[in-house]
Amino acid sequence: MKRKTYSADFKAKVAVDALSGLKKIAEIAAEYGVHPNQITEWKKQAIEGLPEVFSRKGKKAYQEEAALRDRLYQQIGQLQVEVEWLRKKVGQVK
């Protein structure tokens, strides 16, 4: 049986609903079709992640990750060009 995967937006929506306290976890689970334990886990993750949202370190870490990702994609592109060049050179030798 294949596991269900949920988008980050969906998880956030369910977690916010759980954090609001207007409905019980069981009611939220029935509404969204998600197991109550899963909602409790998403709620816990949301609470743990909130301080990072308001810290400057979180923004800086995201920017550093984005810069690293860009450098790595650039390096991958360069290596792909080199591999193609080598394939053409080897093909000419035969």
KOLFI-667576 format. One record per residue: residue in one letter; y, x, z of N, C-alpha, C in turn. Coordinates in pm, 1 decimal. Atoms other than C-alpha are relative to their C-alpha. Layout:
N
node r = A&n_v = Y&n_u = X&n_w = Z&ca_v = Y&ca_u = X&ca_w = Z&c_v = Y&c_u = X&c_w = Z
...
This chain:
94
node r = M&n_v = -117.8&n_u = 83.6&n_w = 0.0&ca_v = 0.0&ca_u = 0.0&ca_w = 0.0&c_v = 124.3&c_u = 88.3&c_w = 0.0
node r = K&n_v = -121.5&n_u = -79.4&n_w = 15.3&ca_v = 339.3&ca_u = 135.9&ca_w = -101.5&c_v = 102.4&c_u = -38.3&c_w = 107.2
node r = R&n_v = -102.6&n_u = 25.2&n_w = -100.5&ca_v = 610.3&ca_u = 172.6&ca_w = 162.5&c_v = 125.5&c_u = -54.4&c_w = -64.3
node r = K&n_v = -127.3&n_u = 53.0&n_w = 47.1&ca_v = 930.5&ca_u = -20.5&ca_w = 125.4&c_v = 108.4&c_u = 101.4&c_w = 29.7
node r = T&n_v = -114.7&n_u = -86.1&n_w = -24.6&ca_v = 1245.3&ca_u = 182.3&ca_w = 88.7&c_v = 125.4&c_u = -85.7&c_w = -6.1
node r = Y&n_v = -123.5&n_u = 75.6&n_w = -8.4&ca_v = 1587.4&ca_u = 51.6&ca_w = 177.9&c_v = 117.6&c_u = 92.5&c_w = -28.1
node r = S&n_v = -119.0&n_u = -79.6&n_w = 29.5&ca_v = 1925.6&ca_u = 169.1&ca_w = 57.5&c_v = 78.5&c_u = 26.1&c_w = 127.3
node r = A&n_v = -84.3&n_u = -33.5&n_w = -114.5&ca_v = 2171.0&ca_u = 330.6&ca_w = 294.8&c_v = 96.2&c_u = -114.1&c_w = 30.9
node r = D&n_v = -90.6&n_u = 112.7&n_w = -20.2&ca_v = 2406.6&ca_u = 37.6&ca_w = 241.5&c_v = -68.7&c_u = -113.8&c_w = 75.2
node r = F&n_v = 75.2&n_u = 106.3&n_w = -66.4&ca_v = 2139.0&ca_u = -210.3&ca_w = 345.2&c_v = -24.1&c_u = 35.0&c_w = 146.3
node r = K&n_v = 24.8&n_u = -43.9&n_w = -137.1&ca_v = 2048.3&ca_u = -6.7&ca_w = 653.4&c_v = 126.5&c_u = -10.5&c_w = 84.1
node r = A&n_v = -126.6&n_u = 6.8&n_w = -72.1&ca_v = 2414.2&ca_u = 17.3&ca_w = 752.2&c_v = 36.9&c_u = -144.3&c_w = 31.8
node r = K&n_v = -32.1&n_u = 142.1&n_w = -19.4&ca_v = 2462.8&ca_u = -356.1&ca_w = 707.6&c_v = -83.3&c_u = -58.2&c_w = 114.2
node r = V&n_v = 89.3&n_u = 50.4&n_w = -103.9&ca_v = 2161.8&ca_u = -435.0&ca_w = 926.5&c_v = 37.1&c_u = 62.6&c_w = 135.2
node r = A&n_v = -36.0&n_u = -67.9&n_w = -124.6&ca_v = 2264.2&ca_u = -176.5&ca_w = 1188.8&c_v = 129.3&c_u = -56.2&c_w = 57.6
node r = V&n_v = -126.5&n_u = 57.8&n_w = -47.1&ca_v = 2618.1&ca_u = -314.1&ca_w = 1208.5&c_v = -23.6&c_u = -138.9&c_w = 56.8
node r = D&n_v = 34.2&n_u = 133.8&n_w = -49.6&ca_v = 2475.4&ca_u = -662.3&ca_w = 1248.4&c_v = -65.5&c_u = 10.5&c_w = 138.1
node r = A&n_v = 67.4&n_u = -19.3&n_w = -128.3&ca_v = 2254.3&ca_u = -534.5&ca_w = 1531.0&c_v = 98.3&c_u = 48.7&c_w = 106.6
node r = L&n_v = -98.2&n_u = -52.8&n_w = -95.3&ca_v = 2542.1&ca_u = -344.6&ca_w = 1693.9&c_v = 99.6&c_u = -106.2&c_w = 45.4
node r = S&n_v = -98.4&n_u = 102.5&n_w = -35.3&ca_v = 2764.8&ca_u = -651.3&ca_w = 1691.3&c_v = -43.8&c_u = -80.4&c_w = 122.0
node r = G&n_v = 50.9&n_u = 72.7&n_w = -115.0&ca_v = 2540.0&ca_u = -820.8&ca_w = 1946.0&c_v = 11.2&c_u = -150.6&c_w = -11.4
node r = L&n_v = -14.3&n_u = 144.2&n_w = 17.8&ca_v = 2606.8&ca_u = -1166.0&ca_w = 1802.1&c_v = -134.7&c_u = -69.0&c_w = -19.1
node r = K&n_v = 133.6&n_u = 54.1&n_w = 23.1&ca_v = 2241.3&ca_u = -1213.5&ca_w = 1710.9&c_v = -101.3&c_u = 88.5&c_w = 70.7
node r = K&n_v = 109.5&n_u = -77.9&n_w = -58.1&ca_v = 1917.7&ca_u = -1105.5&ca_w = 1871.8&c_v = -68.7&c_u = 77.4&c_w = -111.7
node r = I&n_v = 70.8&n_u = -85.0&n_w = 96.4&ca_v = 1711.8&ca_u = -835.4&ca_w = 1702.4&c_v = -102.1&c_u = -84.0&c_w = -78.5
node r = A&n_v = 100.4&n_u = 84.0&n_w = 66.9&ca_v = 1440.9&ca_u = -1092.9&ca_w = 1623.8&c_v = 65.0&c_u = -87.9&c_w = -107.4
node r = E&n_v = -69.5&n_u = 82.8&n_w = 98.0&ca_v = 1694.2&ca_u = -1313.8&ca_w = 1446.3&c_v = 41.3&c_u = 83.0&c_w = -122.0
node r = I&n_v = -40.3&n_u = -89.9&n_w = 109.6&ca_v = 1824.7&ca_u = -1021.2&ca_w = 1241.6&c_v = -122.0&c_u = 37.2&c_w = -84.4
node r = A&n_v = 123.6&n_u = -36.2&n_w = 70.1&ca_v = 1467.6&ca_u = -921.2&ca_w = 1154.9&c_v = -44.6&c_u = -112.3&c_w = -92.1
node r = A&n_v = 39.8&n_u = 114.3&n_w = 82.7&ca_v = 1390.5&ca_u = -1269.7&ca_w = 1028.7&c_v = 95.6&c_u = -19.2&c_w = -116.7
node r = E&n_v = -101.3&n_u = 18.6&n_w = 104.5&ca_v = 1715.6&ca_u = -1287.0&ca_w = 831.8&c_v = -15.7&c_u = 100.4&c_w = -113.6
node r = Y&n_v = 6.6&n_u = -106.1&n_w = 101.6&ca_v = 1669.3&ca_u = -954.2&ca_w = 652.2&c_v = -142.5&c_u = 34.4&c_w = -43.2
node r = G&n_v = 138.4&n_u = -28.8&n_w = 36.4&ca_v = 1289.2&ca_u = -944.1&ca_w = 640.8&c_v = -41.3&c_u = 141.8&c_w = 34.5
node r = V&n_v = 29.8&n_u = -135.9&n_w = -44.7&ca_v = 1267.4&ca_u = -616.9&ca_w = 832.3&c_v = -60.8&c_u = -8.7&c_w = 139.2
node r = H&n_v = 64.6&n_u = 0.7&n_w = -130.9&ca_v = 1049.0&ca_u = -536.2&ca_w = 1133.6&c_v = 102.7&c_u = 32.0&c_w = 109.3
node r = P&n_v = -94.8&n_u = -25.2&n_w = -108.8&ca_v = 1238.8&ca_u = -546.9&ca_w = 1465.7&c_v = 5.8&c_u = 145.6&c_w = 45.8
node r = N&n_v = -0.4&n_u = -141.8&n_w = -39.3&ca_v = 1131.3&ca_u = -191.3&ca_w = 1551.5&c_v = 83.8&c_u = 84.0&c_w = -96.3
node r = Q&n_v = -78.3&n_u = -73.0&n_w = 99.7&ca_v = 1288.4&ca_u = -70.0&ca_w = 1227.4&c_v = 149.0&c_u = -22.1&c_w = 23.5
node r = I&n_v = -140.9&n_u = 29.7&n_w = -27.8&ca_v = 1615.9&ca_u = -242.7&ca_w = 1311.6&c_v = 46.8&c_u = 77.4&c_w = 122.5
node r = T&n_v = -34.1&n_u = -76.3&n_w = -120.5&ca_v = 1614.0&ca_u = -83.6&ca_w = 1657.0&c_v = 19.5&c_u = 147.3&c_w = -33.2
node r = E&n_v = -12.0&n_u = -141.1&n_w = 40.4&ca_v = 1561.3&ca_u = 258.5&ca_w = 1495.9&c_v = 129.7&c_u = 23.8&c_w = -77.3
node r = W&n_v = -124.1&n_u = -13.8&n_w = 76.9&ca_v = 1848.6&ca_u = 206.9&ca_w = 1248.4&c_v = 121.8&c_u = -12.0&c_w = 91.0
node r = K&n_v = -109.1&n_u = 16.9&n_w = -96.2&ca_v = 2071.6&ca_u = 89.4&ca_w = 1532.9&c_v = 19.3&c_u = 129.6&c_w = 79.3
node r = K&n_v = -4.3&n_u = -126.1&n_w = -75.4&ca_v = 1984.7&ca_u = 404.1&ca_w = 1731.2&c_v = 60.6&c_u = 111.3&c_w = -86.1
node r = Q&n_v = -53.4&n_u = -101.8&n_w = 90.7&ca_v = 2057.5&ca_u = 625.9&ca_w = 1428.5&c_v = 149.7&c_u = -19.5&c_w = -21.9
node r = A&n_v = -142.0&n_u = 28.8&n_w = 20.1&ca_v = 2391.7&ca_u = 452.0&ca_w = 1377.2&c_v = 80.8&c_u = 44.7&c_w = 121.0
node r = I&n_v = -70.2&n_u = -39.5&n_w = -122.1&ca_v = 2493.3&ca_u = 506.6&ca_w = 1738.6&c_v = 7.8&c_u = 151.7&c_w = 10.7
node r = E&n_v = 1.7&n_u = -146.4&n_w = -7.2&ca_v = 2390.6&ca_u = 874.0&ca_w = 1723.7&c_v = 92.7&c_u = 62.6&c_w = -103.9
node r = G&n_v = -81.0&n_u = -55.6&n_w = 107.5&ca_v = 2581.0&ca_u = 927.4&ca_w = 1397.3&c_v = 148.3&c_u = -31.0&c_w = 9.8
node r = L&n_v = -140.0&n_u = 40.5&n_w = -9.6&ca_v = 2907.1&ca_u = 762.1&ca_w = 1500.2&c_v = 95.2&c_u = 113.7&c_w = 38.3
node r = P&n_v = -93.5&n_u = -107.6&n_w = -33.6&ca_v = 3063.8&ca_u = 1066.6&ca_w = 1670.3&c_v = 32.0&c_u = 92.1&c_w = -118.2
node r = E&n_v = -21.0&n_u = -87.3&n_w = 115.8&ca_v = 3018.8&ca_u = 1268.8&ca_w = 1351.8&c_v = 96.7&c_u = -61.5&c_w = -100.3
node r = V&n_v = -89.4&n_u = 69.8&n_w = 92.3&ca_v = 3204.7&ca_u = 1005.5&ca_w = 1151.3&c_v = 145.5&c_u = 28.9&c_w = 34.7
node r = F&n_v = -136.5&n_u = -17.9&n_w = -44.3&ca_v = 3515.6&ca_u = 1062.2&ca_w = 1359.9&c_v = 38.4&c_u = 145.5&c_w = 24.8
node r = S&n_v = -31.2&n_u = -141.4&n_w = -22.4&ca_v = 3493.8&ca_u = 1440.1&ca_w = 1387.2&c_v = 42.1&c_u = 66.8&c_w = -129.9
node r = R&n_v = -42.7&n_u = -76.0&n_w = 118.3&ca_v = 3659.6&ca_u = 1681.7&ca_w = 1151.5&c_v = -112.9&c_u = 89.0&c_w = -50.5
node r = K&n_v = 113.0&n_u = -83.7&n_w = 39.7&ca_v = 3343.2&ca_u = 1891.7&ca_w = 1150.5&c_v = -87.7&c_u = -71.3&c_w = -101.8
node r = G&n_v = 83.2&n_u = 76.0&n_w = 93.8&ca_v = 3156.3&ca_u = 1614.2&ca_w = 970.2&c_v = 55.2&c_u = 7.1&c_w = -140.9
node r = K&n_v = -63.3&n_u = -5.7&n_w = 132.3&ca_v = 3406.6&ca_u = 1614.8&ca_w = 684.0&c_v = -13.3&c_u = 140.4&c_w = -58.5
node r = K&n_v = 10.0&n_u = -138.6&n_w = 45.7&ca_v = 3403.9&ca_u = 1993.7&ca_w = 665.8&c_v = -143.2&c_u = 31.7&c_w = -42.6
node r = A&n_v = 140.5&n_u = -24.2&n_w = 34.2&ca_v = 3022.8&ca_u = 2004.5&ca_w = 666.8&c_v = -33.8&c_u = -66.2&c_w = -133.4
node r = Y&n_v = 25.8&n_u = 69.5&n_w = 126.3&ca_v = 3014.7&ca_u = 1748.3&ca_w = 385.0&c_v = 60.0&c_u = 77.9&c_w = -116.4
node r = Q&n_v = -64.7&n_u = -76.7&n_w = 106.5&ca_v = 3260.4&ca_u = 1953.6&ca_w = 180.2&c_v = -76.0&c_u = 128.8&c_w = -27.9
node r = E&n_v = 77.9&n_u = -122.4&n_w = 19.1&ca_v = 3056.6&ca_u = 2269.8&ca_w = 238.8&c_v = -129.9&c_u = -29.4&c_w = -74.5
node r = E&n_v = 122.3&n_u = 39.0&n_w = 69.8&ca_v = 2739.2&ca_u = 2091.1&ca_w = 129.7&c_v = 27.2&c_u = -28.7&c_w = -146.7
node r = A&n_v = -35.8&n_u = 32.6&n_w = 137.9&ca_v = 2912.8&ca_u = 1962.1&ca_w = -182.3&c_v = 27.0&c_u = 127.6&c_w = -79.5
node r = A&n_v = -28.7&n_u = -126.3&n_w = 68.0&ca_v = 3037.1&ca_u = 2311.5&ca_w = -268.1&c_v = -129.2&c_u = 76.4&c_w = -27.6
node r = L&n_v = 128.1&n_u = -68.1&n_w = 18.6&ca_v = 2690.1&ca_u = 2458.6&ca_w = -215.8&c_v = -80.5&c_u = -67.3&c_w = -110.9
node r = R&n_v = 72.3&n_u = 73.9&n_w = 102.7&ca_v = 2534.0&ca_u = 2184.7&ca_w = -428.3&c_v = 55.6&c_u = 30.6&c_w = -139.0
node r = D&n_v = -61.5&n_u = -31.7&n_w = 129.5&ca_v = 2784.5&ca_u = 2251.8&ca_w = -707.6&c_v = -37.8&c_u = 140.1&c_w = -46.9
node r = R&n_v = 38.2&n_u = -137.5&n_w = 36.4&ca_v = 2711.6&ca_u = 2626.6&ca_w = -699.1&c_v = -145.6&c_u = 5.9&c_w = -44.5
node r = L&n_v = 142.2&n_u = -1.8&n_w = 35.0&ca_v = 2336.9&ca_u = 2562.7&ca_w = -708.0&c_v = -25.0&c_u = -65.2&c_w = -135.6
node r = Y&n_v = 14.5&n_u = 63.7&n_w = 131.2&ca_v = 2365.6&ca_u = 2322.4&ca_w = -1001.6&c_v = 50.2&c_u = 92.6&c_w = -110.9
node r = Q&n_v = -52.6&n_u = -94.0&n_w = 98.6&ca_v = 2575.3&ca_u = 2580.8&ca_w = -1184.9&c_v = -101.6&c_u = 111.2&c_w = -25.7
node r = Q&n_v = 99.4&n_u = -105.5&n_w = 13.9&ca_v = 2313.7&ca_u = 2846.7&ca_w = -1115.4&c_v = -122.6&c_u = -51.6&c_w = -76.4
node r = I&n_v = 113.8&n_u = 58.7&n_w = 71.4&ca_v = 2035.3&ca_u = 2615.0&ca_w = -1235.9&c_v = 31.0&c_u = -8.6&c_w = -149.4
node r = G&n_v = -39.9&n_u = 9.1&n_w = 140.0&ca_v = 2225.6&ca_u = 2553.1&ca_w = -1557.5&c_v = -2.6&c_u = 135.3&c_w = -68.4
node r = Q&n_v = -0.6&n_u = -135.2&n_w = 55.5&ca_v = 2276.2&ca_u = 2924.9&ca_w = -1612.6&c_v = -142.6&c_u = 49.3&c_w = -22.9
node r = L&n_v = 138.9&n_u = -43.8&n_w = 13.6&ca_v = 1906.2&ca_u = 2994.7&ca_w = -1553.1&c_v = -71.1&c_u = -73.4&c_w = -114.1
node r = Q&n_v = 59.9&n_u = 74.0&n_w = 111.0&ca_v = 1806.0&ca_u = 2720.4&ca_w = -1796.8&c_v = 44.1&c_u = 57.4&c_w = -134.3
node r = V&n_v = -50.5&n_u = -61.0&n_w = 122.4&ca_v = 2026.1&ca_u = 2877.1&ca_w = -2063.6&c_v = -72.2&c_u = 132.3&c_w = -25.4
node r = E&n_v = 67.5&n_u = -128.5&n_w = 14.4&ca_v = 1868.6&ca_u = 3217.6&ca_w = -1997.4&c_v = -145.4&c_u = -18.2&c_w = -40.2
node r = V&n_v = 139.9&n_u = 26.1&n_w = 34.5&ca_v = 1515.2&ca_u = 3074.7&ca_w = -2015.5&c_v = -10.7&c_u = -38.9&c_w = -147.2
node r = E&n_v = 1.3&n_u = 39.9&n_w = 141.2&ca_v = 1591.3&ca_u = 2910.4&ca_w = -2350.6&c_v = 24.9&c_u = 120.6&c_w = -90.4
node r = W&n_v = -30.0&n_u = -118.7&n_w = 78.7&ca_v = 1738.5&ca_u = 3235.7&ca_w = -2481.7&c_v = -122.9&c_u = 90.4&c_w = -7.3
node r = L&n_v = 120.3&n_u = -83.1&n_w = -2.5&ca_v = 1427.8&ca_u = 3427.7&ca_w = -2370.4&c_v = -112.6&c_u = -61.2&c_w = -84.0
node r = R&n_v = 102.6&n_u = 65.8&n_w = 81.6&ca_v = 1198.7&ca_u = 3169.8&ca_w = -2531.5&c_v = 25.4&c_u = 23.8&c_w = -148.3
node r = K&n_v = -33.6&n_u = -24.0&n_w = 141.1&ca_v = 1381.9&ca_u = 3210.4&ca_w = -2862.3&c_v = -27.1&c_u = 144.2&c_w = -37.4
node r = K&n_v = 23.0&n_u = -142.9&n_w = 28.3&ca_v = 1365.6&ca_u = 3591.1&ca_w = -2838.3&c_v = -148.6&c_u = 28.1&c_w = -10.9
node r = V&n_v = 145.3&n_u = -21.7&n_w = 2.9&ca_v = 991.6&ca_u = 3586.9&ca_w = -2761.4&c_v = -59.2&c_u = -63.4&c_w = -125.0
node r = G&n_v = 48.0&n_u = 68.5&n_w = 119.0&ca_v = 934.8&ca_u = 3341.3&ca_w = -3046.2&c_v = 27.4&c_u = 80.9&c_w = -125.9
node r = Q&n_v = -35.9&n_u = -80.2&n_w = 115.5&ca_v = 1106.4&ca_u = 3579.9&ca_w = -3291.9&c_v = -88.5&c_u = 122.9&c_w = -13.3
node r = V&n_v = 81.6&n_u = -120.9&n_w = 0.6&ca_v = 883.8&ca_u = 3874.3&ca_w = -3194.1&c_v = -133.1&c_u = -24.9&c_w = -69.4
node r = K&n_v = 132.1&n_u = 30.3&n_w = 57.8&ca_v = 562.3&ca_u = 3702.2&ca_w = -3306.5&c_v = 2.7&c_u = 8.8&c_w = -143.8
